[in-house]
Amino acid sequence: MKNRALIAGVVLGAVMLPVAAYTQVVTGTLLGGVIGGPVGAAVGATIGAVNVVALSDYVATHPHPVYVYNSDVVAGAELPNGVVYYRVPPEYVAPAYYAVVNNHTVLVDPATRRIIQVVK
């Protein structure tokens, strides 16, 4: 009986992994679309595919200077000139950039200087 419950749990977990990834991409697409229209939706879909847990771990082990920003660090906020963007390593996602703002890692669209997602 215990084996059946364990097997059912493993199968359910394996089935839910693609759903979780899809949800993250859809969320990124919707957020990007709201912030930047069709181009934002495309960027949002790419950003939504970022493994944010792995990226948080990466940033924690590769520290960068923190930019102090005098406004709320939220998706859609436009960062001023002077913020340095770093490329997300290709093993995490195809072209994406991040910055460290007020001790938060944020994914950024460097063309518009807008925060796409607050990672941590």
C-alpha positions as CSV (number, residue, x, y, z in Angstrom):
1,M,0.0,0.0,0.0
2,K,2.8,2.4,0.9
3,N,4.5,1.7,-2.4
4,R,1.4,2.6,-4.4
5,A,1.1,5.9,-2.6
6,L,4.8,6.6,-3.2
7,I,4.6,5.7,-6.9
8,A,1.5,7.9,-7.2
9,G,3.3,10.8,-5.6
10,V,6.3,10.4,-7.9
11,V,4.2,10.2,-11.0
12,L,2.1,13.2,-10.0
13,G,5.3,15.2,-9.3
14,A,6.8,14.3,-12.7
15,V,3.6,15.3,-14.4
16,M,3.5,18.7,-12.6
17,L,7.0,19.8,-13.5
18,P,6.1,20.8,-17.1
19,V,3.0,22.5,-15.8
20,A,5.1,24.6,-13.3
21,A,7.5,25.6,-16.1
22,Y,4.7,26.4,-18.5
23,T,3.0,28.5,-15.8
24,Q,6.2,30.5,-15.2
25,V,6.6,31.2,-19.0
26,V,2.9,32.2,-19.3
27,T,3.3,34.5,-16.2
28,G,6.3,36.1,-17.8
29,T,4.5,36.5,-21.1
30,L,1.5,38.1,-19.5
31,L,3.6,40.4,-17.3
32,G,5.8,41.4,-20.2
33,G,2.7,42.1,-22.4
34,V,1.2,44.3,-19.7
35,I,4.4,46.3,-19.3
36,G,5.6,46.5,-22.8
37,G,3.0,45.3,-25.3
38,P,3.9,42.6,-27.9
39,V,7.7,43.1,-27.5
40,G,7.3,43.0,-23.8
41,A,5.3,39.7,-24.1
42,A,8.2,38.2,-26.1
43,V,10.8,39.4,-23.6
44,G,8.5,38.2,-20.7
45,A,8.2,34.8,-22.2
46,T,12.0,34.5,-22.3
47,I,12.4,35.9,-18.8
48,G,9.6,33.6,-17.5
49,A,11.8,30.7,-18.6
50,V,14.6,31.7,-16.2
51,N,15.1,29.3,-13.3
52,V,14.8,32.0,-10.6
53,V,15.9,29.7,-7.8
54,A,19.1,28.7,-9.7
55,L,19.7,32.4,-10.7
56,S,19.4,33.5,-7.1
57,D,22.0,30.9,-6.1
58,Y,24.2,32.0,-9.0
59,V,24.0,35.7,-8.0
60,A,24.7,34.8,-4.3
61,T,28.0,33.1,-5.4
62,H,28.9,35.9,-7.9
63,P,28.4,39.1,-6.0
64,H,28.2,42.4,-7.9
65,P,28.0,46.0,-6.6
66,V,24.5,47.0,-5.4
67,Y,22.9,50.0,-7.1
68,V,20.9,52.1,-4.6
69,Y,17.5,53.1,-6.1
70,N,15.3,55.7,-4.5
71,S,12.0,54.2,-5.6
72,D,10.2,50.9,-5.2
73,V,11.9,47.9,-6.8
74,V,8.9,46.5,-8.7
75,A,8.3,45.0,-12.1
76,G,7.7,47.8,-14.6
77,A,9.9,50.4,-12.9
78,E,12.3,52.1,-15.1
79,L,15.9,52.2,-13.8
80,P,18.0,55.3,-14.3
81,N,21.1,55.5,-16.5
82,G,24.2,54.2,-14.7
83,V,22.8,50.9,-13.5
84,V,25.1,48.1,-14.6
85,Y,23.5,45.1,-16.2
86,Y,25.0,41.6,-16.2
87,R,24.2,38.8,-18.6
88,V,22.4,35.8,-17.2
89,P,24.7,32.8,-17.9
90,P,23.4,30.9,-21.0
91,E,22.8,27.7,-18.9
92,Y,19.9,29.5,-17.2
93,V,18.2,31.1,-20.2
94,A,18.8,32.5,-23.7
95,P,19.7,36.2,-23.6
96,A,18.6,37.9,-20.4
97,Y,20.1,40.5,-18.1
98,Y,20.0,41.2,-14.4
99,A,21.1,43.9,-12.0
100,V,21.4,44.1,-8.2
101,V,19.2,47.0,-7.0
102,N,18.6,47.8,-3.3
103,N,19.9,44.2,-2.5
104,H,17.3,42.7,-4.9
105,T,18.3,40.7,-8.0
106,V,16.1,42.0,-10.8
107,L,15.8,40.8,-14.4
108,V,16.0,43.8,-16.7
109,D,15.2,44.7,-20.3
110,P,18.4,46.7,-21.1
111,A,16.7,48.4,-24.2
112,T,14.0,50.0,-22.0
113,R,15.8,49.9,-18.6
114,R,12.6,48.4,-17.1
115,I,12.5,45.8,-14.4
116,I,10.9,42.7,-15.8
117,Q,10.9,40.6,-12.7
118,V,12.2,40.9,-9.1
119,V,14.0,37.6,-8.4
120,K,14.7,38.0,-4.7
